Amino acid sequence: MSPELGRIILVIGIVLVVVGGLAALGIRLPLGRLPGDIAIEGERGGFYFPIVTMIVISVILTLAINLLRR
């Protein structure tokens, strides 16, 4: 295993622990239901497509991976 891969796995693990700890404390992250997400509510249910949330997460992960690779 290369040191870079080990570093990436370590960072992912730390992020998961932090997010899990925040969730256990009842703290919600500011992601989800952003302006631009598609939400359709009807009598029989609803549809939610978090397009903007997915774009934001994609940009954050891309930046993080590019910073780790340097």
Secondary structure, DSSP 8 states (H G I E B T S, - for coil): --HHHHHHHHHHHHHHHHHHHHHHTT---S-SS-TT-EEEEETTEEEEE-HHHHHHHHHHHHHHHHHHH-
